[in-house]
């Protein structure tokens, strides 16, 4: 039996569950979750409960890419067991930069390292904060 979401609110509720699940997935080298690191580019939920997560890596040659991919799929399947399909798509363009870290991620990094890592990177690169 296939379940269908007939309204935008249902799709958005599933997207929120996926987002919450992604906040439990961490890059083992950086103690911030993949969502707040800015690695998640898109969360697509179809009306027939097929979920696609488009994500990137902090570096194209990341040696733990398959580990992160498996963790994303596992977390989403656990959070949305009624999903008919959960798949990922690795996106390398545009490349990730510290500018993509969320406000929450910046706060987590600041708590860990004692200063605004992203803010310092932006200053060094001559990039204005938005």
Secondary structure, DSSP 8 states (H G I E B T S, - for coil): ------SHHHHHHHHHHHHHHHTT-EETTEEEETTTTT-EEEEEE-TT-EEEEEE--SSTT-TTHHHHHHHHHHHHHHH-TT-SEEEEEE--SS---GGG--HHHHHHHHHHHSS-HHHHHHHHHT----
